[in-house]
Amino acid sequence: MDQKTGAGQLDKALRPDLFAYKAAILRELDSPAVIIGGVDDHVHLLFSLSRNHAIKAVVQNVKGSSSIWMKERGRDYAAFQWQAGYAIFSVSASNSDRVRRYIENQETRHRKQSFQDELLALLEKHKMEYDPEHLWD
């Protein structure tokens, strides 16, 4: 999960190009995207991690490159940046379709639940320890 900060929101019209750009970066890193989806304030990516790249390097590359790409979209995005942190969950092949549907249905879900509540629910569901003071930029 990438949460954005800075000026504006992720314009709905821009999202398909942003997602395609992120998918291209993942392809270059031998970590093909299964699905990428997002709403105004964050993006979910489901991809197959290459055995040749550490997850941290893949995430940094995708976030860094896509942040630059966003800034190149014009003055409205000059202050764009992703949140410094991110959340990663591994997914078994048997759960891949379920996660795909989860990502496909983000817009509907986020009419009822915020990104922050979504992440907290995932952390608690999977019994992951976290410090609430360090979750948000």
Rosetta blueprint (number, residue, H / E / L):
1 M L
2 D E
3 Q E
4 K E
5 T E
6 G L
7 A L
8 G L
9 Q L
10 L L
11 D L
12 K L
13 A L
14 L L
15 R H
16 P H
17 D H
18 L H
19 F H
20 A H
21 Y H
22 K H
23 A H
24 A H
25 I H
26 L H
27 R H
28 E H
29 L L
30 D L
31 S L
32 P L
33 A E
34 V E
35 I E
36 I E
37 G E
38 G E
39 V L
40 D L
41 D L
42 H E
43 V E
44 H E
45 L E
46 L E
47 F E
48 S L
49 L L
50 S L
51 R L
52 N L
53 H L
54 A L
55 I H
56 K H
57 A H
58 V H
59 V H
60 Q H
61 N H
62 V H
63 K H
64 G H
65 S H
66 S H
67 S H
68 I H
69 W H
70 M H
71 K H
72 E L
73 R L
74 G L
75 R H
76 D H
77 Y H
78 A L
79 A L
80 F L
81 Q E
82 W E
83 Q L
84 A L
85 G L
86 Y L
87 A L
88 I L
89 F L
90 S L
91 V L
92 S L
93 A H
94 S H
95 N H
96 S H
97 D H
98 R H
99 V H
100 R H
101 R H
102 Y H
103 I H
104 E H
105 N L
106 Q H
107 E H
108 T H
109 R H
110 H L
111 R L
112 K L
113 Q L
114 S L
115 F H
116 Q H
117 D H
118 E H
119 L H
120 L H
121 A H
122 L H
123 L H
124 E H
125 K H
126 H L
127 K L
128 M L
129 E L
130 Y L
131 D L
132 P H
133 E H
134 H H
135 L L
136 W L
137 D L
